[in-house]
Amino acid sequence: MLIEKILNQFEKKAKQKFPVHANRVSSIGFPCTRMCVYSIIRWQDRQLPTPELQAIFNEGNHQESAIKLDLLKAGIEINESQTEVSFPDYRLFGHIDGSYTKGKKTWAVEFKSISEHLFKAMNTADDFINSKFPHHRCYIPQLQLYMFGRKLKSGLLILKNKNSGWLKEIEVKLDKTLCQFYLDKCTRINKCVDESKIILHETYQIKEIADFDKIQKAYGMKPYAFLL
């Protein structure tokens, strides 16, 4: 009775799909480039989360706010919360969790809440870069690109144990070579996206990838046939 409306919100949020037209800083580190391409040209095919998984996503957002509040109570102010960091030439966009300034030095700050097991296991940037979990491998590129976009030399990955609430931080130094690697990855992704749109325009006289579904059904074509 008391939680019915909250659970309904989880279900409603889980059913939402939004068009994706550009690369995202938060996911550009995903190891499969093809997935990054399809997330743009076939965004409507993205598998929706279950209401239970959506609740986990929401909890992650709550944890970020809770960490910021704890820091504020400790006299530490996080600035630039959700400020856009963009690389228009690469069609790459994101929003930084925040920044922290002490004296003349400023750090880019990214907050992540993780399970107790992973909290104990992840202690360096390399632990995330080499993680067997693809979404964890996105964390360091995300922070690096925020640092690069904001012209900062250092960043802090703040981790929170979901079970105990304990915190720890990993300091990361700017790696311009790594940042350029992911910007070049954006270039490759954009090339694939543009070529797909050219094929649609010249061959099928349609503008949007989503409209191709109608042609597939009309001619009995296999899914993504024009990309093979």
TORRO-234174 format. One line per 4 residues: number of its first residue (from 1); their letters; for each residue x, y, z of N, C-alpha, C. Coordinates in nm, 4 decimals, always signed. Layout:
N
NUM = a = X/Y/Z/X/Y/Z/X/Y/Z  ...
***
This chain:
228
1 = mlie = +0.0833/-0.1211/+0.0000/+0.0000/+0.0000/+0.0000/+0.0862/+0.1253/+0.0000  +0.1915/+0.1271/+0.0811/+0.2728/+0.2475/+0.0952/+0.3705/+0.2665/-0.0208  +0.4143/+0.1575/-0.0806/+0.5192/+0.1688/-0.1811/+0.4693/+0.1493/-0.3237  +0.3398/+0.1304/-0.3402/+0.2856/+0.0993/-0.4722/+0.3196/+0.2067/-0.5749
5 = kiln = +0.3055/+0.3332/-0.5373/+0.3331/+0.4413/-0.6312/+0.4811/+0.4488/-0.6673  +0.5673/+0.4187/-0.5710/+0.7111/+0.4194/-0.5983/+0.7462/+0.3089/-0.6973  +0.6909/+0.1888/-0.6748/+0.7169/+0.0776/-0.7655/+0.6622/+0.1060/-0.9050  +0.5499/+0.1747/-0.9131/+0.4931/+0.2132/-1.0423/+0.5860/+0.3093/-1.1161
9 = qfek = +0.6540/+0.3951/-1.0404/+0.7493/+0.4870/-1.1015/+0.8681/+0.4110/-1.1602  +0.9135/+0.3086/-1.0891/+1.0223/+0.2254/-1.1408/+0.9811/+0.1624/-1.2739  +0.8588/+0.1083/-1.2780/+0.8104/+0.0421/-1.3982/+0.7960/+0.1417/-1.5136  +0.7472/+0.2611/-1.4833/+0.7297/+0.3630/-1.5871/+0.8638/+0.4083/-1.6425
13 = kakq = +0.9603/+0.4307/-1.5538/+1.0936/+0.4735/-1.5958/+1.1611/+0.3661/-1.6784  +1.1432/+0.2400/-1.6417/+1.2074/+0.1287/-1.7113/+1.1583/+0.1136/-1.8546  +1.0396/+0.1654/-1.8849/+0.9813/+0.1509/-2.0176/+1.0184/+0.2645/-2.1121  +1.0923/+0.3628/-2.0632/+1.1241/+0.4804/-2.1440/+1.2448/+0.4542/-2.2345
17 = kfpv = +1.2308/+0.4976/-2.3606/+1.3414/+0.4937/-2.4557/+1.3568/+0.6312/-2.5185  +1.4803/+0.6760/-2.5308/+1.5059/+0.8063/-2.5890/+1.6058/+0.7925/-2.7033  +1.5857/+0.8695/-2.8118/+1.6795/+0.8629/-2.9245/+1.8213/+0.8993/-2.8814  +1.9182/+0.8329/-2.9426/+2.0589/+0.8610/-2.9171/+2.1206/+0.9079/-3.0483
21 = hanr = +2.1751/+1.0290/-3.0487/+2.2290/+1.0872/-3.1717/+2.3795/+1.1111/-3.1658  +2.4414/+1.0837/-3.0519/+2.5836/+1.1138/-3.0368/+2.6486/+1.0157/-2.9407  +2.7808/+1.0216/-2.9350/+2.8571/+0.9392/-2.8416/+2.8442/+0.9951/-2.7000  +2.8524/+0.9067/-2.6033/+2.8407/+0.9470/-2.4632/+2.9724/+0.9218/-2.3911
25 = vssi = +3.0170/+1.0202/-2.3161/+3.1412/+1.0053/-2.2406/+3.1306/+0.8861/-2.1448  +3.0141/+0.8665/-2.0872/+2.9954/+0.7610/-1.9871/+3.0058/+0.6206/-2.0442  +2.9909/+0.6051/-2.1765/+2.9915/+0.4703/-2.2348/+3.0956/+0.4505/-2.3446  +3.1738/+0.5537/-2.3779/+3.2687/+0.5413/-2.4876/+3.3783/+0.4403/-2.4551
29 = gfpc = +3.3985/+0.4101/-2.3283/+3.4987/+0.3116/-2.2889/+3.4531/+0.1680/-2.3045  +3.3273/+0.1476/-2.3440/+3.2777/+0.0111/-2.3630/+3.3633/-0.0577/-2.4685  +3.4133/-0.1792/-2.4416/+3.5121/-0.2415/-2.5301/+3.4632/-0.2767/-2.6701  +3.3322/-0.2910/-2.6905/+3.2799/-0.3293/-2.8218/+3.2400/-0.2043/-2.9002
33 = trmc = +3.3181/-0.1723/-3.0047/+3.2893/-0.0544/-3.0866/+3.1579/-0.0715/-3.1626  +3.1295/-0.1926/-3.2063/+3.0050/-0.2171/-3.2795/+2.8841/-0.1832/-3.1933  +2.8911/-0.2165/-3.0642/+2.7811/-0.1823/-2.9740/+2.7624/-0.0314/-2.9686  +2.8735/+0.0426/-2.9682/+2.8652/+0.1888/-2.9631/+2.7967/+0.2436/-3.0877
37 = vysi = +2.8252/+0.1814/-3.2038/+2.7605/+0.2243/-3.3281/+2.6110/+0.1949/-3.3232  +2.5761/+0.0726/-3.2854/+2.4352/+0.0341/-3.2824/+2.3559/+0.1113/-3.1776  +2.4229/+0.1569/-3.0723/+2.3518/+0.2350/-2.9712/+2.3010/+0.3666/-3.0294  +2.3599/+0.4092/-3.1425/+2.3162/+0.5319/-3.2090/+2.2197/+0.5016/-3.3231
41 = irwq = +2.2573/+0.4070/-3.4109/+2.1749/+0.3838/-3.5289/+2.0566/+0.2911/-3.5022  +2.0642/+0.2129/-3.3927/+1.9527/+0.1255/-3.3583/+1.9153/+0.1408/-3.2115  +1.9107/+0.2640/-3.1670/+1.8825/+0.2893/-3.0253/+1.7483/+0.2312/-2.9832  +1.6536/+0.2242/-3.0768/+1.5198/+0.1750/-3.0424/+1.5193/+0.0262/-3.0084
45 = drql = +1.6286/-0.0450/-3.0434/+1.6372/-0.1875/-3.0135/+1.7015/-0.2151/-2.8781  +1.7409/-0.1114/-2.8099/+1.8062/-0.1304/-2.6806/+1.7142/-0.2053/-2.5845  +1.7701/-0.3062/-2.5187/+1.6910/-0.3848/-2.4245/+1.6577/-0.3004/-2.3029  +1.5321/-0.2966/-2.2695/+1.4883/-0.2176/-2.1553/+1.5226/-0.2878/-2.0242
49 = ptpe = +1.5565/-0.2111/-1.9209/+1.5841/-0.2735/-1.7909/+1.4551/-0.3218/-1.7262  +1.4671/-0.4186/-1.6397/+1.3518/-0.4597/-1.5596/+1.3261/-0.3518/-1.4546  +1.2068/-0.3478/-1.3979/+1.1818/-0.2511/-1.2900/+1.2813/-0.2667/-1.1751  +1.3213/-0.3910/-1.1476/+1.4182/-0.4144/-1.0397/+1.5535/-0.3537/-1.0737
53 = lqai = +1.5961/-0.3687/-1.2003/+1.7238/-0.3098/-1.2420/+1.7149/-0.1583/-1.2445  +1.5997/-0.1052/-1.2841/+1.5807/+0.0399/-1.2821/+1.5915/+0.0939/-1.1401  +1.5434/+0.0169/-1.0434/+1.5553/+0.0580/-0.9034/+1.7020/+0.0666/-0.8623  +1.7844/-0.0252/-0.9151/+1.9277/-0.0216/-0.8862/+1.9910/+0.1033/-0.9470
57 = fneg = +1.9519/+0.1374/-1.0709/+2.0031/+0.2588/-1.1342/+1.9653/+0.3821/-1.0519  +1.8396/+0.3854/-1.0081/+1.7942/+0.4991/-0.9275/+1.8723/+0.5091/-0.7978  +1.9011/+0.3927/-0.7391/+1.9759/+0.3914/-0.6139/+2.1160/+0.4489/-0.6342  +2.1751/+0.4221/-0.7506/+2.3058/+0.4792/-0.7808/+2.3024/+0.6308/-0.7812
61 = nhqe = +2.1945/+0.6875/-0.8368/+2.1791/+0.8338/-0.8357/+2.1621/+0.8861/-0.6937  +2.0869/+0.8121/-0.6122/+2.0683/+0.8529/-0.4728/+2.2015/+0.8493/-0.3973  +2.2822/+0.7467/-0.4258/+2.4110/+0.7338/-0.3580/+2.5030/+0.8499/-0.3928  +2.4988/+0.8945/-0.5186/+2.5803/+1.0101/-0.5594/+2.5428/+1.1327/-0.4772
65 = saik = +2.4132/+1.1555/-0.4618/+2.3683/+1.2702/-0.3824/+2.4089/+1.2555/-0.2361  +2.4021/+1.1311/-0.1866/+2.4377/+1.1060/-0.0472/+2.5871/+1.1322/-0.0231  +2.6715/+1.0921/-0.1189/+2.8155/+1.1164/-0.1046/+2.8440/+1.2662/-0.1031  +2.7806/+1.3394/-0.1918/+2.8013/+1.4841/-0.1974/+2.7582/+1.5500/-0.0668
69 = ldll = +2.6483/+1.5011/-0.0086/+2.6005/+1.5561/+0.1178/+2.6992/+1.5267/+0.2299  +2.7525/+1.4041/+0.2320/+2.8518/+1.3683/+0.3333/+2.9765/+1.4559/+0.3202  +3.0190/+1.4807/+0.1974/+3.1354/+1.5657/+0.1751/+3.1078/+1.7085/+0.2206  +2.9889/+1.7561/+0.1920/+2.9524/+1.8921/+0.2312/+2.9518/+1.9065/+0.3830
73 = kagi = +2.9002/+1.8043/+0.4513/+2.8994/+1.8058/+0.5978/+3.0409/+1.8059/+0.6543  +3.1334/+1.7493/+0.5778/+3.2735/+1.7452/+0.6203/+3.3492/+1.8709/+0.5782  +3.2768/+1.9662/+0.5203/+3.3391/+2.0917/+0.4811/+3.4012/+2.0895/+0.3429  +3.3659/+1.9893/+0.2620/+3.4217/+1.9765/+0.1269/+3.3117/+2.0051/+0.0250
77 = eine = +3.3321/+2.1074/-0.0543/+3.2305/+2.1479/-0.1508/+3.2655/+2.0961/-0.2900  +3.1694/+2.0307/-0.3528/+3.1853/+1.9815/-0.4888/+3.1187/+2.0810/-0.5836  +3.1954/+2.1295/-0.6792/+3.1457/+2.2290/-0.7740/+3.1146/+2.1655/-0.9094  +3.0551/+2.2434/-0.9959/+3.0289/+2.2048/-1.1354/+2.9459/+2.0775/-1.1486
81 = sqte = +2.8605/+2.0507/-1.0541/+2.7798/+1.9295/-1.0589/+2.6956/+1.9243/-1.1859  +2.7115/+1.8159/-1.2628/+2.6379/+1.7904/-1.3876/+2.6621/+1.8972/-1.4946  +2.7782/+1.9605/-1.4910/+2.8167/+2.0550/-1.5959/+2.8536/+1.9773/-1.7224  +2.8067/+2.0238/-1.8371/+2.8343/+1.9528/-1.9621/+2.9816/+1.9632/-1.9990
85 = vsfp = +3.0364/+1.8503/-2.0403/+3.1709/+1.8444/-2.0976/+3.1544/+1.7854/-2.2369  +3.1919/+1.8596/-2.3388/+3.1634/+1.8153/-2.4745/+3.2845/+1.8274/-2.5654  +3.2846/+1.7439/-2.6686/+3.3848/+1.7451/-2.7743/+3.3073/+1.7441/-2.9060  +3.2542/+1.8593/-2.9461/+3.1640/+1.8647/-3.0624/+3.2229/+1.8055/-3.1894
89 = dyrl = +3.3528/+1.8245/-3.2121/+3.4152/+1.7724/-3.3343/+3.4107/+1.6202/-3.3400  +3.3945/+1.5583/-3.2247/+3.3890/+1.4125/-3.2174/+3.2485/+1.3629/-3.1821  +3.1530/+1.4558/-3.1732/+3.0149/+1.4240/-3.1351/+3.0140/+1.3435/-3.0052  +3.0868/+1.3927/-2.9091/+3.1003/+1.3261/-2.7800/+3.0557/+1.4211/-2.6700
93 = fghi = +2.9620/+1.3772/-2.5867/+2.9033/+1.4646/-2.4857/+2.8861/+1.3905/-2.3529  +2.8943/+1.4657/-2.2443/+2.8733/+1.4073/-2.1126/+2.8548/+1.5152/-2.0089  +2.8294/+1.4738/-1.8859/+2.8101/+1.5662/-1.7742/+2.8941/+1.5190/-1.6558  +2.9843/+1.6041/-1.6141/+3.0751/+1.5700/-1.5054/+3.0005/+1.5692/-1.3722
97 = dgsy = +3.0338/+1.4720/-1.2866/+2.9696/+1.4664/-1.1543/+3.0072/+1.5876/-1.0705  +3.1285/+1.6375/-1.0892/+3.1692/+1.7557/-1.0134/+3.3189/+1.7775/-1.0187  +3.3634/+1.8816/-0.9504/+3.5061/+1.9106/-0.9382/+3.5337/+1.9592/-0.7965  +3.6573/+1.9413/-0.7547/+3.6982/+1.9834/-0.6201/+3.8251/+2.0651/-0.6320
101 = tkgk = +3.8259/+2.1812/-0.5663/+3.9408/+2.2708/-0.5707/+3.9995/+2.2907/-0.4326  +4.1310/+2.2734/-0.4238/+4.2038/+2.3005/-0.3007/+4.3263/+2.3832/-0.3364  +4.3263/+2.5061/-0.2889/+4.4347/+2.5959/-0.3255/+4.4295/+2.6261/-0.4735  +4.5394/+2.6003/-0.5433/+4.5466/+2.6283/-0.6865/+4.5197/+2.5034/-0.7713
105 = ktwa = +4.4888/+2.3903/-0.7066/+4.4698/+2.2659/-0.7799/+4.3233/+2.2253/-0.7820  +4.2787/+2.1776/-0.8970/+4.1408/+2.1316/-0.9127/+4.1397/+1.9895/-0.9682  +4.0558/+1.9072/-0.9107/+4.0379/+1.7687/-0.9547/+3.9002/+1.7515/-1.0188  +3.8911/+1.6762/-1.1256/+3.7615/+1.6288/-1.1739/+3.7188/+1.5156/-1.0814
109 = vefk = +3.5891/+1.5075/-1.0511/+3.5408/+1.4080/-0.9555/+3.4283/+1.3256/-1.0178  +3.4386/+1.1957/-1.0024/+3.3352/+1.1039/-1.0495/+3.2985/+1.0102/-0.9354  +3.1681/+0.9920/-0.9120/+3.1191/+0.9078/-0.8035/+3.0626/+0.7774/-0.8578  +3.0970/+0.6656/-0.7927/+3.0427/+0.5363/-0.8307/+3.0126/+0.4558/-0.7040
113 = sise = +2.8962/+0.3919/-0.6998/+2.8638/+0.2997/-0.5908/+2.8732/+0.1583/-0.6456  +2.9443/+0.0702/-0.5744/+2.9678/-0.0657/-0.6221/+2.9453/-0.1652/-0.5089  +2.9378/-0.2922/-0.5454/+2.9115/-0.3969/-0.4474/+3.0294/-0.4126/-0.3519  +3.0046/-0.4763/-0.2400/+3.1092/-0.4933/-0.1384/+3.2271/-0.5735/-0.1929
117 = hlfk = +3.1983/-0.6786/-0.2684/+3.3057/-0.7614/-0.3236/+3.3966/-0.6792/-0.4144  +3.3359/-0.6022/-0.5059/+3.4148/-0.5216/-0.5979/+3.4831/-0.4057/-0.5258  +3.4190/-0.3537/-0.4231/+3.4779/-0.2436/-0.3463/+3.6126/-0.2862/-0.2884  +3.6194/-0.4104/-0.2411/+3.7445/-0.4608/-0.1843/+3.8475/-0.4895/-0.2926
121 = amnt = +3.8010/-0.5294/-0.4104/+3.8921/-0.5725/-0.5168/+3.9465/-0.4576/-0.6007  +3.8713/-0.3483/-0.6113/+3.9103/-0.2392/-0.7013/+3.9830/-0.1304/-0.6232  +4.1143/-0.1201/-0.6479/+4.1948/-0.0253/-0.5714/+4.2800/+0.0678/-0.6576  +4.2862/+0.0405/-0.7878/+4.3651/+0.1243/-0.8778/+4.2867/+0.1480/-1.0068
125 = addf = +4.3333/+0.2442/-1.0840/+4.2702/+0.2708/-1.2131/+4.2805/+0.1486/-1.3038  +4.3936/+0.0786/-1.2981/+4.4123/-0.0398/-1.3823/+4.3134/-0.1512/-1.3484  +4.2712/-0.1585/-1.2211/+4.1728/-0.2592/-1.1827/+4.0435/-0.2404/-1.2613  +4.0079/-0.1160/-1.2875/+3.8865/-0.0886/-1.3643/+3.9106/-0.1063/-1.5138
129 = insk = +4.0254/-0.0610/-1.5623/+4.0564/-0.0730/-1.7042/+4.0602/-0.2191/-1.7477  +4.1077/-0.3070/-1.6582/+4.1209/-0.4492/-1.6902/+4.0066/-0.5339/-1.6350  +3.9009/-0.4714/-1.5887/+3.7894/-0.5441/-1.5290/+3.7223/-0.6364/-1.6312  +3.6706/-0.7486/-1.5837/+3.5965/-0.8403/-1.6706/+3.4557/-0.7896/-1.6978
133 = fphh = +3.4138/-0.6862/-1.6243/+3.2808/-0.6280/-1.6439/+3.2912/-0.5080/-1.7386  +3.2299/-0.5152/-1.8572/+3.2447/-0.4079/-1.9564/+3.2079/-0.2688/-1.9047  +3.1014/-0.2583/-1.8245/+3.0607/-0.1249/-1.7796/+3.1619/-0.0647/-1.6825  +3.2356/-0.1492/-1.6098/+3.3388/-0.0971/-1.5203/+3.4565/-0.0409/-1.5997
137 = rcyi = +3.4791/-0.0937/-1.7182/+3.5889/-0.0473/-1.8015/+3.5608/+0.0904/-1.8617  +3.4388/+0.1382/-1.8430/+3.4028/+0.2722/-1.8907/+3.4413/+0.3818/-1.7906  +3.4638/+0.3462/-1.6654/+3.4796/+0.4467/-1.5604/+3.6023/+0.5349/-1.5794  +3.7187/+0.4749/-1.6042/+3.8418/+0.5527/-1.6160/+3.8430/+0.6380/-1.7432
141 = pqlq = +3.8051/+0.5839/-1.8608/+3.7947/+0.6709/-1.9785/+3.6997/+0.7882/-1.9559  +3.5909/+0.7629/-1.8854/+3.4956/+0.8698/-1.8547/+3.5629/+0.9800/-1.7744  +3.6316/+0.9443/-1.6676/+3.6995/+1.0432/-1.5843/+3.8120/+1.1115/-1.6611  +3.8881/+1.0353/-1.7384/+3.9976/+1.0923/-1.8162/+3.9463/+1.1981/-1.9141
145 = lymf = +3.8369/+1.1688/-1.9810/+3.7830/+1.2638/-2.0787/+3.7256/+1.3876/-2.0109  +3.6700/+1.3723/-1.8918/+3.6247/+1.4894/-1.8167/+3.7438/+1.5771/-1.7794  +3.8524/+1.5137/-1.7365/+3.9733/+1.5885/-1.7037/+4.0259/+1.6617/-1.8271  +4.0306/+1.5899/-1.9391/+4.0816/+1.6473/-2.0634/+3.9941/+1.7625/-2.1107
149 = grkl = +3.8630/+1.7433/-2.1050/+3.7704/+1.8468/-2.1492/+3.7713/+1.9709/-2.0618  +3.7987/+1.9528/-1.9327/+3.8023/+2.0661/-1.8402/+3.9439/+2.1206/-1.8201  +4.0398/+2.0614/-1.8961/+4.1804/+2.1041/-1.8890/+4.2368/+2.0895/-1.7469  +4.2076/+1.9733/-1.6872/+4.2565/+1.9420/-1.5528/+4.3582/+1.8284/-1.5613
153 = ksgl = +4.4560/+1.8306/-1.4717/+4.5625/+1.7306/-1.4743/+4.5353/+1.6122/-1.3815  +4.4361/+1.6236/-1.2945/+4.4093/+1.5175/-1.1977/+4.2596/+1.4943/-1.1823  +4.2268/+1.3736/-1.1416/+4.0874/+1.3397/-1.1164/+4.0763/+1.2448/-0.9985  +3.9573/+1.2377/-0.9410/+3.9313/+1.1501/-0.8278/+3.8099/+1.0630/-0.8583
157 = lilk = +3.8288/+0.9333/-0.8489/+3.7181/+0.8388/-0.8592/+3.6790/+0.8022/-0.7168  +3.5612/+0.8481/-0.6737/+3.5130/+0.8234/-0.5379/+3.4215/+0.7022/-0.5399  +3.4587/+0.5984/-0.4655/+3.3829/+0.4742/-0.4622/+3.3087/+0.4597/-0.3297  +3.1860/+0.4095/-0.3382/+3.1075/+0.3844/-0.2173/+3.0640/+0.2387/-0.2136
161 = nkns = +3.0878/+0.1758/-0.1003/+3.0443/+0.0388/-0.0774/+2.8925/+0.0399/-0.0557  +2.8192/-0.0267/-0.1454/+2.6734/-0.0266/-0.1353/+2.6241/-0.0905/-0.0067  +2.7006/-0.1866/+0.0459/+2.6566/-0.2586/+0.1648/+2.6845/-0.1833/+0.2936  +2.8085/-0.1329/+0.3058/+2.8478/-0.0710/+0.4325/+2.8426/+0.0813/+0.4315
165 = gwlk = +2.8428/+0.1401/+0.3111/+2.8464/+0.2855/+0.3023/+2.9872/+0.3424/+0.3126  +3.0884/+0.2537/+0.3244/+3.2274/+0.2999/+0.3362/+3.2750/+0.3595/+0.2035  +3.3683/+0.4541/+0.2141/+3.4164/+0.5258/+0.0965/+3.5659/+0.5078/+0.0779  +3.6093/+0.5179/-0.0462/+3.7520/+0.5289/-0.0747/+3.7674/+0.6022/-0.2078
169 = eiev = +3.8875/+0.6553/-0.2303/+3.9103/+0.7322/-0.3513/+4.0332/+0.6817/-0.4257  +4.0281/+0.6945/-0.5570/+4.1400/+0.6588/-0.6424/+4.1777/+0.7832/-0.7215  +4.2999/+0.8316/-0.7022/+4.3443/+0.9488/-0.7774/+4.3980/+0.9048/-0.9123  +4.3600/+0.9781/-1.0152/+4.3974/+0.9450/-1.1527/+4.4647/+1.0656/-1.2162
173 = kldk = +4.5788/+1.0424/-1.2810/+4.6498/+1.1479/-1.3516/+4.6066/+1.1504/-1.4980  +4.6030/+1.2687/-1.5550/+4.5603/+1.2837/-1.6941/+4.6535/+1.2072/-1.7884  +4.5924/+1.1291/-1.8760/+4.6651/+1.0536/-1.9772/+4.6112/+1.0984/-2.1133  +4.6810/+1.1931/-2.1775/+4.6328/+1.2486/-2.3043/+4.6314/+1.1440/-2.4155
177 = tlcq = +4.7243/+1.0499/-2.4081/+4.7274/+0.9433/-2.5095/+4.6014/+0.8580/-2.5014  +4.5602/+0.8254/-2.3793/+4.4378/+0.7472/-2.3600/+4.3161/+0.8262/-2.4076  +4.3135/+0.9551/-2.3765/+4.2017/+1.0390/-2.4200/+4.1936/+1.0441/-2.5720  +4.3079/+1.0586/-2.6378/+4.3084/+1.0642/-2.7838/+4.2642/+0.9314/-2.8440
181 = fyld = +4.2971/+0.8219/-2.7772/+4.2525/+0.6904/-2.8236/+4.1005/+0.6853/-2.8309  +4.0343/+0.7368/-2.7291/+3.8881/+0.7322/-2.7264/+3.8252/+0.8376/-2.8168  +3.8937/+0.9483/-2.8385/+3.8450/+1.0447/-2.9366/+3.8550/+0.9859/-3.0774  +3.9637/+0.9150/-3.1045/+3.9762/+0.8475/-3.2338/+3.8700/+0.7389/-3.2493
185 = kctr = +3.8355/+0.6756/-3.1390/+3.7286/+0.5750/-3.1430/+3.5975/+0.6418/-3.1840  +3.5733/+0.7615/-3.1338/+3.4534/+0.8366/-3.1732/+3.4524/+0.8626/-3.3231  +3.5691/+0.8954/-3.3783/+3.5799/+0.9199/-3.5219/+3.5395/+0.7970/-3.6014  +3.5841/+0.6788/-3.5565/+3.5483/+0.5549/-3.6254/+3.3985/+0.5276/-3.6146
189 = inkc = +3.3444/+0.5519/-3.4968/+3.2007/+0.5320/-3.4759/+3.1212/+0.6262/-3.5657  +3.1602/+0.7523/-3.5688/+3.0884/+0.8517/-3.6490/+3.0937/+0.8179/-3.7973  +3.2067/+0.7648/-3.8420/+3.2204/+0.7257/-3.9824/+3.1200/+0.6149/-4.0162  +3.1068/+0.5169/-3.9290/+3.0106/+0.4084/-3.9512/+2.8678/+0.4610/-3.9521
193 = vdes = +2.8376/+0.5501/-3.8590/+2.7030/+0.6075/-3.8514/+2.6716/+0.6869/-3.9780  +2.7667/+0.7700/-4.0219/+2.7440/+0.8524/-4.1412/+2.7274/+0.7670/-4.2660  +2.8090/+0.6632/-4.2795/+2.7981/+0.5764/-4.3965/+2.6646/+0.5028/-4.3992  +2.6161/+0.4664/-4.2815/+2.4850/+0.4006/-4.2736/+2.3750/+0.4950/-4.3196
197 = kiil = +2.3857/+0.6210/-4.2804/+2.2843/+0.7196/-4.3193/+2.2887/+0.7471/-4.4691  +2.4086/+0.7464/-4.5270/+2.4213/+0.7677/-4.6709/+2.3535/+0.6545/-4.7468  +2.3753/+0.5316/-4.7005/+2.3114/+0.4168/-4.7651/+2.1598/+0.4283/-4.7583  +2.1090/+0.4683/-4.6436/+1.9641/+0.4835/-4.6277/+1.9099/+0.5903/-4.7214
201 = hety = +1.9839/+0.7012/-4.7321/+1.9356/+0.8132/-4.8139/+1.9418/+0.7802/-4.9634  +2.0557/+0.7247/-5.0059/+2.0748/+0.7022/-5.1492/+2.0009/+0.5788/-5.1996  +1.9926/+0.4767/-5.1176/+1.9324/+0.3508/-5.1622/+1.7838/+0.3410/-5.1305  +1.7459/+0.3893/-5.0124/+1.6073/+0.3697/-4.9673/+1.5280/+0.4995/-4.9550
205 = qike = +1.5932/+0.6130/-4.9811/+1.5272/+0.7441/-4.9759/+1.4564/+0.7704/-4.8427  +1.5197/+0.7326/-4.7361/+1.4670/+0.7633/-4.6036/+1.5766/+0.8306/-4.5224  +1.5361/+0.9023/-4.4197/+1.6303/+0.9813/-4.3420/+1.6733/+0.9147/-4.2128  +1.5822/+0.8438/-4.1490/+1.6098/+0.7893/-4.0169/+1.6251/+0.6379/-4.0196
209 = iadf = +1.7145/+0.5884/-3.9382/+1.7359/+0.4446/-3.9271/+1.6069/+0.3745/-3.8854  +1.5316/+0.4398/-3.7976/+1.4094/+0.3778/-3.7465/+1.3099/+0.3484/-3.8591  +1.3116/+0.4307/-3.9665/+1.2196/+0.4096/-4.0778/+1.2529/+0.2850/-4.1581  +1.3744/+0.2338/-4.1403/+1.4150/+0.1154/-4.2156/+1.3347/-0.0077/-4.1748
213 = dkiq = +1.2808/-0.0058/-4.0537/+1.1992/-0.1187/-4.0075/+1.0830/-0.1451/-4.1030  +1.0239/-0.0371/-4.1555/+0.9091/-0.0513/-4.2452/+0.9513/-0.1202/-4.3746  +1.0703/-0.0852/-4.4237/+1.1186/-0.1469/-4.5474/+1.1519/-0.2932/-4.5248  +1.2124/-0.3239/-4.4124/+1.2459/-0.4629/-4.3811/+1.1212/-0.5506/-4.3817
217 = kayg = +1.0161/-0.4998/-4.3189/+0.8920/-0.5768/-4.3105/+0.8269/-0.5906/-4.4476  +0.8320/-0.4841/-4.5272/+0.7668/-0.4856/-4.6577/+0.8330/-0.5835/-4.7543  +0.9657/-0.5952/-4.7456/+1.0392/-0.6796/-4.8396/+1.0909/-0.8086/-4.7766  +1.0553/-0.8319/-4.6503/+1.0975/-0.9541/-4.5844/+1.2475/-0.9651/-4.5674
221 = mkpy = +1.3141/-0.8521/-4.5462/+1.4594/-0.8515/-4.5330/+1.5004/-0.8900/-4.3917  +1.6229/-0.9419/-4.3809/+1.6769/-0.9733/-4.2511/+1.7103/-0.8445/-4.1768  +1.7033/-0.8443/-4.0455/+1.7396/-0.7261/-3.9666/+1.8824/-0.6820/-3.9989  +1.8997/-0.5511/-4.0184/+2.0297/-0.4881/-4.0418/+2.0939/-0.5335/-4.1729
225 = afll = +2.0119/-0.5834/-4.2684/+2.0657/-0.6354/-4.3947/+2.1505/-0.5313/-4.4670  +2.1124/-0.4052/-4.4600/+2.1846/-0.3017/-4.5341/+2.3215/-0.2741/-4.4747  +2.3494/-0.3258/-4.3527/+2.4781/-0.3025/-4.2894/+2.5747/-0.4200/-4.3108  +2.5256/-0.5295/-4.3668/+2.6082/-0.6511/-4.3793/+2.6977/-0.6447/-4.5023
***
